[in-house]
Amino acid sequence: MTAKRTPTDTPRTTDPDWWRQAVVYQVYPRSFADTTGDGLGDIAGVTSRVPYLASLGVDAVWLSPFYPSALADGGYDVADYRDVDPKLGTLDDVDALIRAAHEHDIRIIVDVVPNHTSDQHAWFRAALAAEPGSPERARYVFRDGAGESGELPPSNWVSNFGGSAWTRVPDGQWYLHLFAPEQPDLDWTNPEVHAEFEHTLRFWSDRGVDGFRVDVAHGLAKDLSVPYRDSNEKALPLDGSDPLYDRDEVHEIFAGWRRVLDEYDPPRAAVAEAWAPAPRRVLYARPTELGQAFNFDLLEAPFEADAFRTIIERNLASAEQSGASTTWVLSNHDVVRHPTRYGLPDDADTDAWLMTDGQDPVLDRERGLRRARAATLLVLALPGSSYVYQGEELGLHEAPAIPHEQLQDPKWIRTGHTVKGRDGCRVPIPWTRSGPSFGFGAGAPHLPQPDDFGASSVEAEDGVPGSTLSLYRDALAARRRLQQGEDLTWTPDVPADVIAFARHDGWRSVTNAGTTPVPMPAGTVVLASGPLEDGVLPAETTVWLA
């Protein structure tokens, strides 16, 4: 029997199932904490805030990409998967972060980006320098063009960031990029690609990383046979027949990854970013593959009881089917922050709203935050793991008024300046009430912060009863104390706008998602998302009862 591999650093506890009920805090490193004053957050900045993360009560930290990158897509254009961007630090800095986190019993999850590399990656540079048909080009998807002399793209496939998914190189061939042209897609039929990423998984696991978030997990396998068939990412079929996304062959890739991840004791965890229909998303979460898959349904749902109940029931059933636990996500680095979503009309087009600098329609900030707090407490009461995006514990809203000349998202360029993109949720978070970047760093931040950010800073909210930061700390402490098992029992005969269920030992969560108060259920109040009134549960409020 082969001995399990031993990482260089491990947490104090070694529960192999830690991920099933974990609260995972997502750090977007460039916007978290800057120790050098250059305007970019760095790895040392994350390490300096580990005591804060421990006081918050999280179980793990997910680091968005910190690898060498030209930042064509916020770090998701990776030039070297086994190094650190010099602007963010060194491998020694990552080792120090892992040690500091593990000393506080916090796990570290890192992003792995296997669908594409940066065009600055050594492999792609070699491919451009090589001839068509060469081994160097075979690592990517290079094809001859259509038209009389190959002057047209090989197919009509569209990039996720707008425009054609093909770019022509000087010798006339075209390469595929489902995202920006600076992100050429890898060809996962090539054994070298498999070996490269298995090497990467072992590299970080050996250093003590506890798990991986797999970017665009549903996009690796592609049907490149001619004639090319149309793809429709937004309405994928249930039979795995789309040429570009959620193909059956992708599961062979992740079965290989699971064998690598299981070489470790405890096994390394993994979660798929798989934008696939719910019945197929469970495949990525099987124990023989990645083990978990993101459930993004709440990111797209209105603040309505029926919508929430349907999503909860469907995803708990899917998790049971796959043998995994589900994940709950309200905000991340790719979507408008949920206090803002909930403060806009349900039918609002957030892309259009951003183009007005957040002026039309008018944002109801107070209502948005009230709903966000209620949704957060609801989600934290559910079985499964919960993902918290940096700054949501402060109740941060989207920053919509970034000047056009400072926008960084490739969507802004690729859509002809018609979609601002995701910069508004990636603005550096505030740590202090004042200062040149509200405590983020000594210099101006790489994205401008709203003038009122200081009022939502850690310094302003720390220890303040009723603040959103206090709510999160209290909720995570209570959750750790109360969360047992993965059971959930719906409470019968509740008003239509109420979401109510019981957990282990009678712990109950009750959410009034409506606009009028409802009678308060009997029980001792453990925690509430907002002020309570005698005998009633106010509108858009969640309460935990024992």
N, C-alpha and C positions, 0 to 999 in steps of 0.2 A: 504494500500500500504506500503510495507517495505521500510524504510528509507535507503538511500544509505550510505555505509560505508565511513568514513572520515579518510584518512591517517594522520599520525602524522606530515608529512611535504609535502608541495605541491609547484610547481613552481609558479612564479608570474602570469603567464597566464594560463588559464584553458581550452583552446580550445580542445574539445574532438577529433578533427580530426588532431591534430598536426602531427601525424605520417605519414599522406598521402603524404606530400611533404618534409619531414624532411631530413636533412643531419645528419647521425648517424656516430659517430666516434668510431671504435672498439678499446678498450684497452685490451691487453693481459697483465693482471696485473703483472705477474712475470717478464715481460720484459719492463716495462714502466718507473718506477722510484723507486729507492731503498733508503729509509730513514734510514735504520739500518746498512748498510754496510756489510750485510751478502751475498750479491750477488744476492738476489732475490728482485724483485720489490714488493711493498706492497700497501695496501689501502691508507695509509697516503701519499705515494708517488703520487698516483693519485690525492688526494685532493690538494697537493701542486702545481699541474700543472693545476688546474681548471682555473686560470686566463689565462694561455696559450690557453686552449681549447676555452675559451670565446673569446680571441683575434682572434682565427682561424675562429670563426663564426659558430660553429656546433650547431645543435639543441638538440642533445641527445648524450649520451655516452653509448655504450654497453660494459659491463664488462664480459669478458670471466671468467670461473669459478674461484672463490676465496675461495671455501669451503675447509674444511679439506680433504686432499687427500694424498695418498702415491705417487702421480705423476707417476703412471704407464702409464698414457696417458695425460700428461700435465694439470692435474686438472680435466679432464673429467671422472675420476674415483672418484666419490663423496662419502665420508664416512659419511657426515652429511649435509643435504640440508638446514638446518636452523642455520648454524654457520659459522665462518670464520676460515680458516687455521691459527693457532697461528703464523706461520712464516710470515703471511701476515697482521696480525692485529687482531682486535676484532669487535664485533658487534657495539660497540661505534664508532669505526673508520668508519664503513660503514654508520652509522647515520650521522657522521660529513661530510662525502663525499656527501651524499644526500642533506644535508642542504647547503653545499657550492655550489653544482651544481645548486640547485633550486634558490639560491640567484642570480645566473647569468642566470636564465631562461633556464637552460640546464636540460633535462630529463635524467633519469637513467633507463637503460634496463639491466636486469641481465639474465645470462644463466640459464636455467633449463634443467636438463639432465634426462629425464624420461624413457629412454629405459633400462638403466642398473644402478646399483650402483657400488661402490667399493667393493672389497672382504673384505675390512675392515669395512664396514657398519655393524651396530649392527644387522640388520636383517640377513645378510648373515652369520655372525658368529653364530647366533642362529640356522640358517638352517644347518650349518655343524655339530653343536652339537646335532641336533635332529635326529630322525629316519626317514627313507624313508616313505613318505606318511603323514608326520606330517604337522600341520598348518604352522609351520615355513618354511618348504620347499615349501609349496604351494604358497609362495610369489614369488618364482623364478621358472625357468623351469628346474626341475630335472626329469630325465628319466632313466630307466634301459637301459643298453647297448645291442648291437647286438652281434651275435656270440654265440658259444656253451655255454659260461659261462658269457656273458655280457662284454667280454673283448674288444669289438669293439665299436666305437662311434655309437650312435643311428641312425645317418644319415650321408650323405656325405657333409653336409653343411660346407662352408668354412668361416673362419673369415675374416673380412675386412683387418686385419693386417697380413694375411697369416696363413696357417696351419688350423687345424680343428677348427670348432666353438664349439666343445665340450671338456670339461675337466673332468676327472674321479676323484672322491673323494675316500678316503680310504675304505668306506663301499661298494664300487663298483658301485654306481650310477654315472651318468654323469650330468653336468649342462651346459646350453647353454650360449655362449657369442659371440655375433656377432662381438665383437671387441677383446680386449686383455683378457686373462684368468682372470686377476684382475678386469674385468668388467662384472660380471654375469648379464644376462638379467632378468628383472622382468617379471612376468606373469600378464598381464593386464586383464585377466579374473577374477582376485581376487579383490573383493571389497575393501580389506585393502589397496591395491596399489592405487586405485582411491582416497580413503580418505586421504592417506598420501600426495599425491601431491596437492590435493585441499587445505589441511592444509598449505602446503608450499607456494602456490600462495597467500593465505591470509596473511601468516606471512610476506612476503616481501612487499606485497601491503600495509599492515597496517603501515609499516615503511616508506612508501613514494615512493617505487619503482614505476616507471611509466609504465613499460612494461617488457615483457619476450621474449627472443629468445629461441626457443624450439629445442633442439638438437635431431637429428635423428627422427624427427617427423613422418617420414614415416615408422618407424620400430616397433612401439609399438604393434600393433595387429599381431598375428601369427596364422597360421593354423598348429596345432601340432598333427593333426590326423594321424593315421598310416594306410597305409604305407606313410612315409614321401615323399613328392614330391620335385623334384629339384627346386632350386631357381637360378635366374639370375638377380642380382641387376643391372647390367649394361645395360640390355635390358628388362625392366619391361613391362609386357603386359598392354594393355589399358582397361582391364576389371577387374582389382583388384584381379586377381587370383594367383599372386605369393604367396607362403606360408609364406614368411618372410617380405615382404616390400609392402607398399602402398595398404594395404588391405582396403576394404570398412568399416570394423568394426572400423578402427581407427578414423573415423569421429564422431562416437558416443562418443568417449573419449573427443574429442576437443569441441563437443557441450556442454558437461558438464563443461569443463573449461571455455567456454565463459559465461556460467551462473554465474560462480564465478567472472570472470573479470568484468562483468557488474554490480556487486554489488557496484562498486565504482563510484564516481563522481569526475572527468570524468572516464569513463571505462578504465581499464588497457589495454594497447595495447599488441599485441603479433605477432610474425613473426615465421613462420615455416621454419626450415631447412629440406626441403622435396625434396630429390633427386628422383623425379618422372617425368614421361613424362609430357610435358607441358599441354596437355589436362586434365590431372588429378591433376596437381599441383594447379590449380585454386580452387579445392574443399577445400583445407586447408585455402584458403584466403577468404572464404565466411564470411559475417558478422555474421552468426550464429556459426562460428568456431573461428579460430585464427585471422582472419581479413587481414593477409598478409602472403605471402610465398616468400621465397628467389628465385630470378631468377638468376641462376648461368651461364646462357648461354654465357655471355661474357667472363667468366673465361676459356672457352674451345674454343673460336672462334679465328681465325687468324685476323690480322689487315688488314681487307679487307672491302671495301665499301658494297659489296653485302651481306656479312655475317652480318655486323652490321645492315643494313637496314632490313634484314629478321628477325633478333632477335628483333629489336625494334618493328616492325609491329606486330609480333606474341605476344609479351608480353603485348603490350598496348591493343590488342584485348582481351587477356585473362583477364587482369585487369578489363576491361569494363564488361566482362561476369560475373566475380565474384563480382563486386561491390566494389572491393578494388582498391588500387593503386599498381603499380608494384614496385619492388626494383631493383637497379642497383649496381652491385658489380664487381670490377676489381681485387681486392686483398683481402685476409683474412689470417687467421692463418693456413690454410690447403693447400695453393697453393703457387707455386713459384711467387714471386712478379712480377707485370705486367711490370715494366721497363725491367726486365730480360727476361721475356717471349717474349716481343716484340723486344728484341735485339738479339734473337737467330733465326736461320732459322725456317720458319713456320712448317717444318716437324720434328723439333728437339724433341727428347725424353728427357724431363727434368729430369726424374729419371736417365737415363744413363749419362746425362751431369753432374749431381751432383756427380755421382760416379767417375768422372774424376777431381773432385775438381774445376769444372768450366773451364777446359782447352780445352775441345773438345766437340762440336765445339766452335770456338772462339766467345765470346760475343761482340757484337757491342754496347758498353755501351751508346755512344752518340745517336745512332739511337734509341735504346730502350727507353731512357728517352724522346727523342723527340716524339716518338709515344705515350708513356704513357701520356705525358702532353696533347697531342691532344685528346686522348681517354677520359681523365678525363674531359676536357672542354666539349666535346660532351655529355658525360653522365650527367654532371651537368646541361645541358640545357634541359634535357628530363623531361616530367611529371613523377611524382613518387618520391620515396625516394631514396637517394644515401647513400651507406655505404662506409666509408673511413677507411682503416686499418692503425693503428698507424705507422708512419714513411713514408707512401706514400706521405704525404705532403712535405717531404724532398727529394723526388725522390730516396729513398733508393732502392738499388738493393738487390737481394738475396745474402746471405753469404754462398757460396758453399763449402768453404775449411775448414769446422769444422773437427778437428782430430777425427778419428774413436772412440778413447777412451772417447771422450767427448759427443758423440751423445746420445740423450735422447729419441728420438721417438721410440715407440715400434715396428714400422715397421722395424727398423734396426735389431732388434733381431728376430722378427717373420719371416722375409724373409731370414734368414740365412746370414745376412750382404750383401744382394744384392740390397737393396733399402735404401738409407739414410733417406728418410722421410722428415719431415716438419720443422726440427730445423732451417734451413737456413732462414726462414721467421720469426722466433720467437726470433732471436738474439736481445738483449736489444738495444733500439734506442739511438742515440747520442744526447746529449743536448749541449755539449761544444766542442770546437776545440781540446782540449787535456784533460789529466787527466787519472787516472787508468782505467776508464770505460767511458770516454767521457761524464762525468756528470751524468751518470746513477746512480752512487752511489760511496761510498768511497772505496769499495773493488772491487775485481775481479768479473765480472759478471758471472752468472751461465752458460751462453753460450759465447764463445769467439767472440769478435767483430773484423771485418776486420781492418787492420792498417790504412786504408784511411777513416774510418768512420767520423773522425773529420771534413773533408771538407764538409760533408753533414749534419752537426749538426745544431740545431736550432740557436746556437750562430753564426755560419758561414753564415747562410742564412737570419737571421732576418733583415728586413729593406733593403735588397739588391735588387734593381730593377732587374727583370728578373729571380730571384731565384725561385725555385719550391715552396718554402714556401710563397713567395710573390704572386705567381700565385694563389695558393689555397686561400689565404686570400682575394685577389681581386675577385676571382671567387665566393666565398661564399657570399661576400658582395653584388656583383652585382646580384647574383641569388636571394637573399632575397628581393632585390629591384624590380626585374623584374618578378619573378615567380608568375604567377596568373593563377589559374585554372589548368585544366588537358588537355587542347586542344593541338593539334599538327597538322600542315598543311604542307605536303611535298611540297617542291619547285619543279615545273616541269622543264623538259628540262635542266638538269644539266649534266656535263660530267660524264661518267660511274664511275670514281673514287671519285666522290664528294657525300657527304651526306649533304643535306641541308633541313632545315625545319624552319617554323615560329611558334612563340608562341604568347602569348597575346600581343596586342597592337603593333604587328609588330616586336617584338624582334626576331632575327634570329640567327641560328647557322649554320655555314658552315664548313665542314671538308673536306680537301683534303687528302684522304687516299692513294693517288697514289704517284709515285716517281718523277713526274715532276710538275712544277708550272702550275696553271690554272688562268684564268682571275679573278681578285678580283671583287665580286659583289658590286653594289653600296650600299652606306650606311655609317653611322658613326661607326667607330670601337669602341666598348665597351671594348673588351679585346681579346687578342690573345695568343695562347699557345706558340708561338715562335716569333722571329723577322719577320717582314713583309717587303716585297719588293714593290717598287712603281708599282702599277697596277696589281700585281699578288699575288695569295695566294700560298705560298711555299708548297712543298711536305710535307706530314705528319704533317699538321698544321691545327688547328681549330681557327676560328675567330667568335666572337659574334658581331653582327651588330644591330644598332637601326635605 
